[in-house]
Amino acid sequence: MQRVKKCDKCEKDFIQKWVNREKHWSQLNQVSYWTDDKKWSNYQLFCRSCLKDWFEYEREIFDNLVNNESKRRIFYSYRGHGAFDKPDHLNK
Ligand SMILES: [Zn+2]
């Protein structure tokens, strides 16, 4: 199962996946998941490429907000496995 959501950063539609094992929509796309509910502007949902850009181009903000060690490790692991490079946009 999947649904189409709009990325709060690039404002493109992307596909968010349902995680059946955990019974919720993929937290990967949820900014508050990474920041432990700390706010960054009004951002709530990010597509994968914006998550990657966040880390690569707005590193200072990333380091300030994502300071939970286990979340950082999860993020690095996703990044290392290329999870943020998978295309999830509806329209290229
Ligand atoms: Zn985006």
PDB file of the backbone (N, CA, C, O) and the ligand in Angstrom, with CONECT records:
HET     ZN  A 101       1
ATOM      1  N   MET A   1       0.844  -1.186   0.000  1.00  0.00           N
ATOM      2  CA  MET A   1       0.000   0.000   0.000  1.00  0.00           C
ATOM      3  C   MET A   1       0.890   1.250   0.000  1.00  0.00           C
ATOM      4  O   MET A   1       1.955   1.282   0.616  1.00  0.00           O
ATOM      5  N   GLN A   2       0.429   2.243  -0.690  1.00  0.00           N
ATOM      6  CA  GLN A   2       1.184   3.491  -0.712  1.00  0.00           C
ATOM      7  C   GLN A   2       0.242   4.658  -0.983  1.00  0.00           C
ATOM      8  O   GLN A   2      -0.877   4.464  -1.458  1.00  0.00           O
ATOM      9  N   ARG A   3       0.686   5.838  -0.687  1.00  0.00           N
ATOM     10  CA  ARG A   3      -0.155   7.003  -0.941  1.00  0.00           C
ATOM     11  C   ARG A   3       0.710   8.130  -1.495  1.00  0.00           C
ATOM     12  O   ARG A   3       1.934   8.123  -1.362  1.00  0.00           O
ATOM     13  N   VAL A   4       0.050   9.082  -2.112  1.00  0.00           N
ATOM     14  CA  VAL A   4       0.775  10.206  -2.695  1.00  0.00           C
ATOM     15  C   VAL A   4       0.675  11.395  -1.754  1.00  0.00           C
ATOM     16  O   VAL A   4      -0.419  11.800  -1.362  1.00  0.00           O
ATOM     17  N   LYS A   5       1.823  11.948  -1.399  1.00  0.00           N
ATOM     18  CA  LYS A   5       1.862  13.117  -0.535  1.00  0.00           C
ATOM     19  C   LYS A   5       2.716  14.185  -1.193  1.00  0.00           C
ATOM     20  O   LYS A   5       3.493  13.907  -2.106  1.00  0.00           O
ATOM     21  N   LYS A   6       2.560  15.400  -0.719  1.00  0.00           N
ATOM     22  CA  LYS A   6       3.366  16.479  -1.275  1.00  0.00           C
ATOM     23  C   LYS A   6       4.537  16.783  -0.339  1.00  0.00           C
ATOM     24  O   LYS A   6       4.353  16.948   0.867  1.00  0.00           O
ATOM     25  N   CYS A   7       5.699  16.852  -0.889  1.00  0.00           N
ATOM     26  CA  CYS A   7       6.887  17.176  -0.104  1.00  0.00           C
ATOM     27  C   CYS A   7       6.800  18.642   0.338  1.00  0.00           C
ATOM     28  O   CYS A   7       6.508  19.520  -0.475  1.00  0.00           O
ATOM     29  N   ASP A   8       7.050  18.901   1.613  1.00  0.00           N
ATOM     30  CA  ASP A   8       6.958  20.267   2.125  1.00  0.00           C
ATOM     31  C   ASP A   8       8.135  21.134   1.695  1.00  0.00           C
ATOM     32  O   ASP A   8       8.101  22.352   1.867  1.00  0.00           O
ATOM     33  N   LYS A   9       9.149  20.532   1.150  1.00  0.00           N
ATOM     34  CA  LYS A   9      10.313  21.318   0.759  1.00  0.00           C
ATOM     35  C   LYS A   9      10.292  21.638  -0.727  1.00  0.00           C
ATOM     36  O   LYS A   9      10.250  22.810  -1.103  1.00  0.00           O
ATOM     37  N   CYS A  10      10.321  20.620  -1.575  1.00  0.00           N
ATOM     38  CA  CYS A  10      10.364  20.878  -3.014  1.00  0.00           C
ATOM     39  C   CYS A  10       8.957  20.972  -3.609  1.00  0.00           C
ATOM     40  O   CYS A  10       8.789  21.337  -4.772  1.00  0.00           O
ATOM     41  N   GLU A  11       7.957  20.640  -2.800  1.00  0.00           N
ATOM     42  CA  GLU A  11       6.547  20.718  -3.208  1.00  0.00           C
ATOM     43  C   GLU A  11       6.180  19.820  -4.382  1.00  0.00           C
ATOM     44  O   GLU A  11       5.225  20.084  -5.112  1.00  0.00           O
ATOM     45  N   LYS A  12       6.954  18.759  -4.545  1.00  0.00           N
ATOM     46  CA  LYS A  12       6.596  17.765  -5.555  1.00  0.00           C
ATOM     47  C   LYS A  12       5.842  16.635  -4.871  1.00  0.00           C
ATOM     48  O   LYS A  12       6.016  16.374  -3.681  1.00  0.00           O
ATOM     49  N   ASP A  13       5.001  15.974  -5.654  1.00  0.00           N
ATOM     50  CA  ASP A  13       4.313  14.796  -5.133  1.00  0.00           C
ATOM     51  C   ASP A  13       5.287  13.628  -5.056  1.00  0.00           C
ATOM     52  O   ASP A  13       6.092  13.405  -5.961  1.00  0.00           O
ATOM     53  N   PHE A  14       5.196  12.898  -3.968  1.00  0.00           N
ATOM     54  CA  PHE A  14       6.037  11.703  -3.854  1.00  0.00           C
ATOM     55  C   PHE A  14       5.204  10.573  -3.253  1.00  0.00           C
ATOM     56  O   PHE A  14       4.107  10.788  -2.737  1.00  0.00           O
ATOM     57  N   ILE A  15       5.750   9.384  -3.336  1.00  0.00           N
ATOM     58  CA  ILE A  15       5.036   8.209  -2.857  1.00  0.00           C
ATOM     59  C   ILE A  15       5.540   7.814  -1.476  1.00  0.00           C
ATOM     60  O   ILE A  15       6.724   7.541  -1.280  1.00  0.00           O
ATOM     61  N   GLN A  16       4.617   7.790  -0.528  1.00  0.00           N
ATOM     62  CA  GLN A  16       4.962   7.339   0.819  1.00  0.00           C
ATOM     63  C   GLN A  16       4.450   5.921   0.999  1.00  0.00           C
ATOM     64  O   GLN A  16       3.307   5.613   0.662  1.00  0.00           O
ATOM     65  N   LYS A  17       5.295   5.075   1.527  1.00  0.00           N
ATOM     66  CA  LYS A  17       4.927   3.665   1.648  1.00  0.00           C
ATOM     67  C   LYS A  17       4.335   3.336   3.015  1.00  0.00           C
ATOM     68  O   LYS A  17       4.661   3.955   4.028  1.00  0.00           O
ATOM     69  N   TRP A  18       3.473   2.362   3.004  1.00  0.00           N
ATOM     70  CA  TRP A  18       2.900   1.823   4.232  1.00  0.00           C
ATOM     71  C   TRP A  18       3.827   0.732   4.747  1.00  0.00           C
ATOM     72  O   TRP A  18       4.236  -0.151   3.994  1.00  0.00           O
ATOM     73  N   VAL A  19       4.154   0.795   6.021  1.00  0.00           N
ATOM     74  CA  VAL A  19       5.003  -0.231   6.616  1.00  0.00           C
ATOM     75  C   VAL A  19       4.101  -1.176   7.388  1.00  0.00           C
ATOM     76  O   VAL A  19       3.693  -0.904   8.517  1.00  0.00           O
ATOM     77  N   ASN A  20       3.803  -2.293   6.745  1.00  0.00           N
ATOM     78  CA  ASN A  20       2.823  -3.216   7.305  1.00  0.00           C
ATOM     79  C   ASN A  20       3.263  -3.803   8.642  1.00  0.00           C
ATOM     80  O   ASN A  20       2.456  -3.970   9.557  1.00  0.00           O
ATOM     81  N   ARG A  21       4.514  -4.104   8.738  1.00  0.00           N
ATOM     82  CA  ARG A  21       5.086  -4.691   9.945  1.00  0.00           C
ATOM     83  C   ARG A  21       4.860  -3.763  11.145  1.00  0.00           C
ATOM     84  O   ARG A  21       4.621  -4.224  12.261  1.00  0.00           O
ATOM     85  N   GLU A  22       4.936  -2.476  10.905  1.00  0.00           N
ATOM     86  CA  GLU A  22       4.812  -1.511  12.011  1.00  0.00           C
ATOM     87  C   GLU A  22       3.465  -0.802  12.028  1.00  0.00           C
ATOM     88  O   GLU A  22       3.167  -0.032  12.941  1.00  0.00           O
ATOM     89  N   LYS A  23       2.660  -1.070  11.013  1.00  0.00           N
ATOM     90  CA  LYS A  23       1.314  -0.490  10.942  1.00  0.00           C
ATOM     91  C   LYS A  23       1.279   1.040  10.954  1.00  0.00           C
ATOM     92  O   LYS A  23       0.465   1.648  11.648  1.00  0.00           O
ATOM     93  N   HIS A  24       2.148   1.630  10.198  1.00  0.00           N
ATOM     94  CA  HIS A  24       2.055   3.082  10.009  1.00  0.00           C
ATOM     95  C   HIS A  24       2.733   3.467   8.704  1.00  0.00           C
ATOM     96  O   HIS A  24       3.466   2.675   8.111  1.00  0.00           O
ATOM     97  N   TRP A  25       2.481   4.683   8.272  1.00  0.00           N
ATOM     98  CA  TRP A  25       3.138   5.173   7.073  1.00  0.00           C
ATOM     99  C   TRP A  25       4.610   5.368   7.355  1.00  0.00           C
ATOM    100  O   TRP A  25       5.007   5.716   8.467  1.00  0.00           O
ATOM    101  N   SER A  26       5.399   5.142   6.349  1.00  0.00           N
ATOM    102  CA  SER A  26       6.845   5.184   6.506  1.00  0.00           C
ATOM    103  C   SER A  26       7.305   6.447   7.231  1.00  0.00           C
ATOM    104  O   SER A  26       7.004   7.567   6.817  1.00  0.00           O
ATOM    105  N   GLN A  27       8.026   6.242   8.301  1.00  0.00           N
ATOM    106  CA  GLN A  27       8.506   7.381   9.094  1.00  0.00           C
ATOM    107  C   GLN A  27       9.698   8.051   8.453  1.00  0.00           C
ATOM    108  O   GLN A  27      10.088   9.162   8.813  1.00  0.00           O
ATOM    109  N   LEU A  28      10.262   7.349   7.498  1.00  0.00           N
ATOM    110  CA  LEU A  28      11.411   7.904   6.791  1.00  0.00           C
ATOM    111  C   LEU A  28      11.126   9.314   6.274  1.00  0.00           C
ATOM    112  O   LEU A  28      11.991  10.188   6.321  1.00  0.00           O
ATOM    113  N   ASN A  29       9.915   9.523   5.785  1.00  0.00           N
ATOM    114  CA  ASN A  29       9.556  10.804   5.188  1.00  0.00           C
ATOM    115  C   ASN A  29       9.132  11.867   6.215  1.00  0.00           C
ATOM    116  O   ASN A  29       8.892  13.023   5.867  1.00  0.00           O
ATOM    117  N   GLN A  30       9.047  11.455   7.469  1.00  0.00           N
ATOM    118  CA  GLN A  30       8.528  12.362   8.480  1.00  0.00           C
ATOM    119  C   GLN A  30       9.642  13.125   9.180  1.00  0.00           C
ATOM    120  O   GLN A  30      10.482  12.534   9.858  1.00  0.00           O
ATOM    121  N   VAL A  31       9.640  14.426   9.013  1.00  0.00           N
ATOM    122  CA  VAL A  31      10.711  15.241   9.580  1.00  0.00           C
ATOM    123  C   VAL A  31      10.765  15.085  11.112  1.00  0.00           C
ATOM    124  O   VAL A  31      11.845  14.999  11.696  1.00  0.00           O
ATOM    125  N   SER A  32       9.596  15.050  11.743  1.00  0.00           N
ATOM    126  CA  SER A  32       9.561  14.977  13.214  1.00  0.00           C
ATOM    127  C   SER A  32      10.140  13.667  13.752  1.00  0.00           C
ATOM    128  O   SER A  32      10.601  13.596  14.891  1.00  0.00           O
ATOM    129  N   TYR A  33      10.107  12.635  12.908  1.00  0.00           N
ATOM    130  CA  TYR A  33      10.707  11.363  13.312  1.00  0.00           C
ATOM    131  C   TYR A  33      12.210  11.533  13.526  1.00  0.00           C
ATOM    132  O   TYR A  33      12.773  11.045  14.506  1.00  0.00           O
ATOM    133  N   TRP A  34      12.830  12.221  12.607  1.00  0.00           N
ATOM    134  CA  TRP A  34      14.280  12.417  12.688  1.00  0.00           C
ATOM    135  C   TRP A  34      14.671  13.413  13.782  1.00  0.00           C
ATOM    136  O   TRP A  34      15.699  13.265  14.442  1.00  0.00           O
ATOM    137  N   THR A  35      13.834  14.420  13.955  1.00  0.00           N
ATOM    138  CA  THR A  35      14.199  15.495  14.894  1.00  0.00           C
ATOM    139  C   THR A  35      13.650  15.252  16.303  1.00  0.00           C
ATOM    140  O   THR A  35      13.851  16.080  17.191  1.00  0.00           O
ATOM    141  N   ASP A  36      12.968  14.139  16.514  1.00  0.00           N
ATOM    142  CA  ASP A  36      12.286  13.904  17.791  1.00  0.00           C
ATOM    143  C   ASP A  36      11.352  15.062  18.119  1.00  0.00           C
ATOM    144  O   ASP A  36      11.352  15.593  19.229  1.00  0.00           O
ATOM    145  N   ASP A  37      10.578  15.426  17.146  1.00  0.00           N
ATOM    146  CA  ASP A  37       9.527  16.441  17.277  1.00  0.00           C
ATOM    147  C   ASP A  37      10.021  17.875  17.385  1.00  0.00           C
ATOM    148  O   ASP A  37       9.234  18.786  17.645  1.00  0.00           O
ATOM    149  N   LYS A  38      11.299  18.079  17.189  1.00  0.00           N
ATOM    150  CA  LYS A  38      11.761  19.468  17.109  1.00  0.00           C
ATOM    151  C   LYS A  38      11.309  20.033  15.764  1.00  0.00           C
ATOM    152  O   LYS A  38      11.303  19.326  14.756  1.00  0.00           O
ATOM    153  N   LYS A  39      10.936  21.298  15.757  1.00  0.00           N
ATOM    154  CA  LYS A  39      10.388  21.900  14.546  1.00  0.00           C
ATOM    155  C   LYS A  39      11.478  22.503  13.667  1.00  0.00           C
ATOM    156  O   LYS A  39      12.428  23.124  14.142  1.00  0.00           O
ATOM    157  N   TRP A  40      11.301  22.297  12.384  1.00  0.00           N
ATOM    158  CA  TRP A  40      12.134  23.013  11.421  1.00  0.00           C
ATOM    159  C   TRP A  40      11.151  23.694  10.482  1.00  0.00           C
ATOM    160  O   TRP A  40      10.520  23.049   9.645  1.00  0.00           O
ATOM    161  N   SER A  41      11.032  25.014  10.637  1.00  0.00           N
ATOM    162  CA  SER A  41      10.045  25.743   9.856  1.00  0.00           C
ATOM    163  C   SER A  41       8.695  25.034  10.007  1.00  0.00           C
ATOM    164  O   SER A  41       8.347  24.611  11.109  1.00  0.00           O
ATOM    165  N   ASN A  42       7.942  24.901   8.933  1.00  0.00           N
ATOM    166  CA  ASN A  42       6.695  24.142   9.032  1.00  0.00           C
ATOM    167  C   ASN A  42       6.800  22.814   8.313  1.00  0.00           C
ATOM    168  O   ASN A  42       5.793  22.242   7.898  1.00  0.00           O
ATOM    169  N   TYR A  43       8.013  22.329   8.167  1.00  0.00           N
ATOM    170  CA  TYR A  43       8.217  21.098   7.419  1.00  0.00           C
ATOM    171  C   TYR A  43       7.703  19.886   8.182  1.00  0.00           C
ATOM    172  O   TYR A  43       7.999  19.700   9.363  1.00  0.00           O
ATOM    173  N   GLN A  44       6.928  19.070   7.481  1.00  0.00           N
ATOM    174  CA  GLN A  44       6.454  17.834   8.098  1.00  0.00           C
ATOM    175  C   GLN A  44       6.866  16.601   7.307  1.00  0.00           C
ATOM    176  O   GLN A  44       7.350  15.617   7.867  1.00  0.00           O
ATOM    177  N   LEU A  45       6.663  16.673   5.996  1.00  0.00           N
ATOM    178  CA  LEU A  45       6.994  15.518   5.162  1.00  0.00           C
ATOM    179  C   LEU A  45       8.018  15.906   4.095  1.00  0.00           C
ATOM    180  O   LEU A  45       7.899  16.937   3.433  1.00  0.00           O
ATOM    181  N   PHE A  46       9.011  15.059   3.954  1.00  0.00           N
ATOM    182  CA  PHE A  46      10.038  15.272   2.945  1.00  0.00           C
ATOM    183  C   PHE A  46      10.087  14.066   2.007  1.00  0.00           C
ATOM    184  O   PHE A  46       9.927  12.923   2.436  1.00  0.00           O
ATOM    185  N   CYS A  47      10.307  14.337   0.733  1.00  0.00           N
ATOM    186  CA  CYS A  47      10.601  13.247  -0.185  1.00  0.00           C
ATOM    187  C   CYS A  47      12.043  12.794   0.080  1.00  0.00           C
ATOM    188  O   CYS A  47      12.780  13.434   0.830  1.00  0.00           O
ATOM    189  N   ARG A  48      12.420  11.705  -0.536  1.00  0.00           N
ATOM    190  CA  ARG A  48      13.738  11.150  -0.245  1.00  0.00           C
ATOM    191  C   ARG A  48      14.875  12.057  -0.679  1.00  0.00           C
ATOM    192  O   ARG A  48      15.879  12.178   0.021  1.00  0.00           O
ATOM    193  N   SER A  49      14.722  12.692  -1.827  1.00  0.00           N
ATOM    194  CA  SER A  49      15.848  13.509  -2.285  1.00  0.00           C
ATOM    195  C   SER A  49      16.014  14.756  -1.413  1.00  0.00           C
ATOM    196  O   SER A  49      17.125  15.265  -1.265  1.00  0.00           O
ATOM    197  N   CYS A  50      14.910  15.251  -0.834  1.00  0.00           N
ATOM    198  CA  CYS A  50      15.039  16.385   0.078  1.00  0.00           C
ATOM    199  C   CYS A  50      15.675  15.971   1.403  1.00  0.00           C
ATOM    200  O   CYS A  50      16.367  16.763   2.043  1.00  0.00           O
ATOM    201  N   LEU A  51      15.436  14.730   1.808  1.00  0.00           N
ATOM    202  CA  LEU A  51      16.111  14.227   3.003  1.00  0.00           C
ATOM    203  C   LEU A  51      17.615  14.177   2.776  1.00  0.00           C
ATOM    204  O   LEU A  51      18.414  14.526   3.645  1.00  0.00           O
ATOM    205  N   LYS A  52      17.967  13.737   1.591  1.00  0.00           N
ATOM    206  CA  LYS A  52      19.381  13.650   1.244  1.00  0.00           C
ATOM    207  C   LYS A  52      20.020  15.050   1.179  1.00  0.00           C
ATOM    208  O   LYS A  52      21.127  15.266   1.672  1.00  0.00           O
ATOM    209  N   ASP A  53      19.294  15.990   0.560  1.00  0.00           N
ATOM    210  CA  ASP A  53      19.799  17.359   0.457  1.00  0.00           C
ATOM    211  C   ASP A  53      19.932  18.018   1.824  1.00  0.00           C
ATOM    212  O   ASP A  53      20.855  18.793   2.073  1.00  0.00           O
ATOM    213  N   TRP A  54      18.990  17.692   2.701  1.00  0.00           N
ATOM    214  CA  TRP A  54      19.027  18.220   4.059  1.00  0.00           C
ATOM    215  C   TRP A  54      20.384  17.897   4.691  1.00  0.00           C
ATOM    216  O   TRP A  54      21.048  18.760   5.265  1.00  0.00           O
ATOM    217  N   PHE A  55      20.763  16.655   4.568  1.00  0.00           N
ATOM    218  CA  PHE A  55      22.020  16.205   5.149  1.00  0.00           C
ATOM    219  C   PHE A  55      23.225  16.800   4.416  1.00  0.00           C
ATOM    220  O   PHE A  55      24.213  17.190   5.039  1.00  0.00           O
ATOM    221  N   GLU A  56      23.130  16.863   3.089  1.00  0.00           N
ATOM    222  CA  GLU A  56      24.305  17.262   2.316  1.00  0.00           C
ATOM    223  C   GLU A  56      24.478  18.771   2.196  1.00  0.00           C
ATOM    224  O   GLU A  56      25.601  19.274   2.159  1.00  0.00           O
ATOM    225  N   TYR A  57      23.344  19.498   2.134  1.00  0.00           N
ATOM    226  CA  TYR A  57      23.471  20.935   1.880  1.00  0.00           C
ATOM    227  C   TYR A  57      23.064  21.803   3.055  1.00  0.00           C
ATOM    228  O   TYR A  57      23.384  22.992   3.080  1.00  0.00           O
ATOM    229  N   GLU A  58      22.364  21.236   4.032  1.00  0.00           N
ATOM    230  CA  GLU A  58      21.952  22.012   5.199  1.00  0.00           C
ATOM    231  C   GLU A  58      22.391  21.280   6.451  1.00  0.00           C
ATOM    232  O   GLU A  58      21.627  21.059   7.390  1.00  0.00           O
ATOM    233  N   ARG A  59      23.635  20.925   6.415  1.00  0.00           N
ATOM    234  CA  ARG A  59      24.201  20.067   7.442  1.00  0.00           C
ATOM    235  C   ARG A  59      24.114  20.680   8.841  1.00  0.00           C
ATOM    236  O   ARG A  59      23.908  19.976   9.829  1.00  0.00           O
ATOM    237  N   GLU A  60      24.275  21.994   8.903  1.00  0.00           N
ATOM    238  CA  GLU A  60      24.240  22.638  10.211  1.00  0.00           C
ATOM    239  C   GLU A  60      22.869  22.455  10.870  1.00  0.00           C
ATOM    240  O   GLU A  60      22.772  22.163  12.062  1.00  0.00           O
ATOM    241  N   ILE A  61      21.812  22.634  10.069  1.00  0.00           N
ATOM    242  CA  ILE A  61      20.458  22.447  10.577  1.00  0.00           C
ATOM    243  C   ILE A  61      20.241  20.983  10.937  1.00  0.00           C
ATOM    244  O   ILE A  61      19.658  20.662  11.973  1.00  0.00           O
ATOM    245  N   PHE A  62      20.709  20.123  10.085  1.00  0.00           N
ATOM    246  CA  PHE A  62      20.590  18.686  10.351  1.00  0.00           C
ATOM    247  C   PHE A  62      21.248  18.327  11.678  1.00  0.00           C
ATOM    248  O   PHE A  62      20.654  17.644  12.512  1.00  0.00           O
ATOM    249  N   ASP A  63      22.477  18.794  11.864  1.00  0.00           N
ATOM    250  CA  ASP A  63      23.204  18.456  13.090  1.00  0.00           C
ATOM    251  C   ASP A  63      22.533  19.036  14.334  1.00  0.00           C
ATOM    252  O   ASP A  63      22.569  18.435  15.408  1.00  0.00           O
ATOM    253  N   ASN A  64      21.930  20.194  14.179  1.00  0.00           N
ATOM    254  CA  ASN A  64      21.243  20.796  15.321  1.00  0.00           C
ATOM    255  C   ASN A  64      19.971  20.050  15.691  1.00  0.00           C
ATOM    256  O   ASN A  64      19.654  19.886  16.869  1.00  0.00           O
ATOM    257  N   LEU A  65      19.254  19.604  14.682  1.00  0.00           N
ATOM    258  CA  LEU A  65      17.935  19.014  14.933  1.00  0.00           C
ATOM    259  C   LEU A  65      17.976  17.507  15.131  1.00  0.00           C
ATOM    260  O   LEU A  65      17.248  16.959  15.958  1.00  0.00           O
ATOM    261  N   VAL A  66      18.825  16.849  14.373  1.00  0.00           N
ATOM    262  CA  VAL A  66      18.905  15.397  14.492  1.00  0.00           C
ATOM    263  C   VAL A  66      20.082  15.070  15.411  1.00  0.00           C
ATOM    264  O   VAL A  66      21.168  14.711  14.955  1.00  0.00           O
ATOM    265  N   ASN A  67      19.845  15.202  16.696  1.00  0.00           N
ATOM    266  CA  ASN A  67      20.955  14.963  17.631  1.00  0.00           C
ATOM    267  C   ASN A  67      20.724  13.737  18.517  1.00  0.00           C
ATOM    268  O   ASN A  67      21.440  13.512  19.493  1.00  0.00           O
ATOM    269  N   ASN A  68      19.726  12.967  18.161  1.00  0.00           N
ATOM    270  CA  ASN A  68      19.528  11.691  18.825  1.00  0.00           C
ATOM    271  C   ASN A  68      20.421  10.653  18.125  1.00  0.00           C
ATOM    272  O   ASN A  68      20.270  10.394  16.931  1.00  0.00           O
ATOM    273  N   GLU A  69      21.341  10.074  18.881  1.00  0.00           N
ATOM    274  CA  GLU A  69      22.346   9.178  18.289  1.00  0.00           C
ATOM    275  C   GLU A  69      21.724   8.032  17.492  1.00  0.00           C
ATOM    276  O   GLU A  69      22.207   7.692  16.411  1.00  0.00           O
ATOM    277  N   SER A  70      20.662   7.442  18.018  1.00  0.00           N
ATOM    278  CA  SER A  70      20.116   6.289  17.304  1.00  0.00           C
ATOM    279  C   SER A  70      19.440   6.724  16.014  1.00  0.00           C
ATOM    280  O   SER A  70      19.486   5.999  15.020  1.00  0.00           O
ATOM    281  N   LYS A  71      18.812   7.901  16.012  1.00  0.00           N
ATOM    282  CA  LYS A  71      18.211   8.420  14.785  1.00  0.00           C
ATOM    283  C   LYS A  71      19.292   8.738  13.761  1.00  0.00           C
ATOM    284  O   LYS A  71      19.135   8.485  12.566  1.00  0.00           O
ATOM    285  N   ARG A  72      20.373   9.290  14.247  1.00  0.00           N
ATOM    286  CA  ARG A  72      21.472   9.595  13.334  1.00  0.00           C
ATOM    287  C   ARG A  72      22.012   8.325  12.697  1.00  0.00           C
ATOM    288  O   ARG A  72      22.311   8.280  11.503  1.00  0.00           O
ATOM    289  N   ARG A  73      22.129   7.296  13.525  1.00  0.00           N
ATOM    290  CA  ARG A  73      22.635   6.030  12.994  1.00  0.00           C
ATOM    291  C   ARG A  73      21.702   5.441  11.942  1.00  0.00           C
ATOM    292  O   ARG A  73      22.143   4.906  10.925  1.00  0.00           O
ATOM    293  N   ILE A  74      20.392   5.554  12.214  1.00  0.00           N
ATOM    294  CA  ILE A  74      19.416   5.048  11.243  1.00  0.00           C
ATOM    295  C   ILE A  74      19.528   5.838   9.940  1.00  0.00           C
ATOM    296  O   ILE A  74      19.514   5.268   8.849  1.00  0.00           O
ATOM    297  N   PHE A  75      19.638   7.151  10.074  1.00  0.00           N
ATOM    298  CA  PHE A  75      19.746   8.008   8.891  1.00  0.00           C
ATOM    299  C   PHE A  75      20.991   7.638   8.071  1.00  0.00           C
ATOM    300  O   PHE A  75      20.918   7.481   6.852  1.00  0.00           O
ATOM    301  N   TYR A  76      22.121   7.502   8.750  1.00  0.00           N
ATOM    302  CA  TYR A  76      23.366   7.144   8.052  1.00  0.00           C
ATOM    303  C   TYR A  76      23.222   5.819   7.340  1.00  0.00           C
ATOM    304  O   TYR A  76      23.698   5.638   6.219  1.00  0.00           O
ATOM    305  N   SER A  77      22.548   4.884   8.021  1.00  0.00           N
ATOM    306  CA  SER A  77      22.396   3.563   7.445  1.00  0.00           C
ATOM    307  C   SER A  77      21.525   3.607   6.186  1.00  0.00           C
ATOM    308  O   SER A  77      21.867   2.999   5.172  1.00  0.00           O
ATOM    309  N   TYR A  78      20.406   4.323   6.250  1.00  0.00           N
ATOM    310  CA  TYR A  78      19.572   4.503   5.055  1.00  0.00           C
ATOM    311  C   TYR A  78      20.385   5.133   3.931  1.00  0.00           C
ATOM    312  O   TYR A  78      20.345   4.695   2.781  1.00  0.00           O
ATOM    313  N   ARG A  79      21.117   6.166   4.301  1.00  0.00           N
ATOM    314  CA  ARG A  79      21.892   6.910   3.312  1.00  0.00           C
ATOM    315  C   ARG A  79      22.946   5.996   2.691  1.00  0.00           C
ATOM    316  O   ARG A  79      23.147   5.982   1.477  1.00  0.00           O
ATOM    317  N   GLY A  80      23.614   5.232   3.559  1.00  0.00           N
ATOM    318  CA  GLY A  80      24.653   4.324   3.101  1.00  0.00           C
ATOM    319  C   GLY A  80      24.119   3.253   2.161  1.00  0.00           C
ATOM    320  O   GLY A  80      24.822   2.804   1.256  1.00  0.00           O
ATOM    321  N   HIS A  81      22.887   2.852   2.378  1.00  0.00           N
ATOM    322  CA  HIS A  81      22.290   1.819   1.527  1.00  0.00           C
ATOM    323  C   HIS A  81      21.614   2.395   0.290  1.00  0.00           C
ATOM    324  O   HIS A  81      21.042   1.663  -0.518  1.00  0.00           O
ATOM    325  N   GLY A  82      21.687   3.718   0.153  1.00  0.00           N
ATOM    326  CA  GLY A  82      21.114   4.339  -1.040  1.00  0.00           C
ATOM    327  C   GLY A  82      19.605   4.515  -0.981  1.00  0.00           C
ATOM    328  O   GLY A  82      18.965   4.725  -2.011  1.00  0.00           O
ATOM    329  N   ALA A  83      19.022   4.430   0.231  1.00  0.00           N
ATOM    330  CA  ALA A  83      17.560   4.549   0.352  1.00  0.00           C
ATOM    331  C   ALA A  83      17.083   5.928  -0.111  1.00  0.00           C
ATOM    332  O   ALA A  83      15.962   6.070  -0.598  1.00  0.00           O
ATOM    333  N   PHE A  84      17.927   6.930   0.042  1.00  0.00           N
ATOM    334  CA  PHE A  84      17.498   8.276  -0.339  1.00  0.00           C
ATOM    335  C   PHE A  84      17.699   8.541  -1.835  1.00  0.00           C
ATOM    336  O   PHE A  84      17.291   9.580  -2.355  1.00  0.00           O
ATOM    337  N   ASP A  85      18.329   7.592  -2.504  1.00  0.00           N
ATOM    338  CA  ASP A  85      18.542   7.755  -3.950  1.00  0.00           C
ATOM    339  C   ASP A  85      17.437   7.088  -4.768  1.00  0.00           C
ATOM    340  O   ASP A  85      17.360   7.256  -5.985  1.00  0.00           O
ATOM    341  N   LYS A  86      16.589   6.333  -4.082  1.00  0.00           N
ATOM    342  CA  LYS A  86      15.489   5.682  -4.803  1.00  0.00           C
ATOM    343  C   LYS A  86      14.483   6.723  -5.260  1.00  0.00           C
ATOM    344  O   LYS A  86      14.087   7.594  -4.485  1.00  0.00           O
ATOM    345  N   PRO A  87      14.071   6.636  -6.509  1.00  0.00           N
ATOM    346  CA  PRO A  87      13.102   7.627  -6.999  1.00  0.00           C
ATOM    347  C   PRO A  87      11.743   7.421  -6.348  1.00  0.00           C
ATOM    348  O   PRO A  87      11.229   6.303  -6.320  1.00  0.00           O
ATOM    349  N   ASP A  88      11.160   8.492  -5.826  1.00  0.00           N
ATOM    350  CA  ASP A  88       9.835   8.372  -5.245  1.00  0.00           C
ATOM    351  C   ASP A  88       8.888   9.467  -5.742  1.00  0.00           C
ATOM    352  O   ASP A  88       7.761   9.597  -5.263  1.00  0.00           O
ATOM    353  N   HIS A  89       9.368  10.253  -6.716  1.00  0.00           N
ATOM    354  CA  HIS A  89       8.505  11.299  -7.266  1.00  0.00           C
ATOM    355  C   HIS A  89       7.526  10.712  -8.281  1.00  0.00           C
ATOM    356  O   HIS A  89       7.851   9.761  -8.991  1.00  0.00           O
ATOM    357  N   LEU A  90       6.339  11.281  -8.341  1.00  0.00           N
ATOM    358  CA  LEU A  90       5.359  10.836  -9.332  1.00  0.00           C
ATOM    359  C   LEU A  90       5.751  11.286 -10.716  1.00  0.00           C
ATOM    360  O   LEU A  90       5.714  10.513 -11.673  1.00  0.00           O
ATOM    361  N   ASN A  91       6.132  12.558 -10.814  1.00  0.00           N
ATOM    362  CA  ASN A  91       6.522  13.104 -12.108  1.00  0.00           C
ATOM    363  C   ASN A  91       7.986  13.495 -12.058  1.00  0.00           C
ATOM    364  O   ASN A  91       8.427  14.198 -11.149  1.00  0.00           O
ATOM    365  N   LYS A  92       8.715  13.039 -13.025  1.00  0.00           N
ATOM    366  CA  LYS A  92      10.137  13.375 -13.061  1.00  0.00           C
ATOM    367  C   LYS A  92      10.322  14.813 -13.526  1.00  0.00           C
ATOM    368  O   LYS A  92      11.453  15.290 -13.624  1.00  0.00           O
TER     369      LYS A  92
HETATM  370 ZN    ZN A 101      11.160  17.104  -1.794  1.00  0.00          ZN2+
END
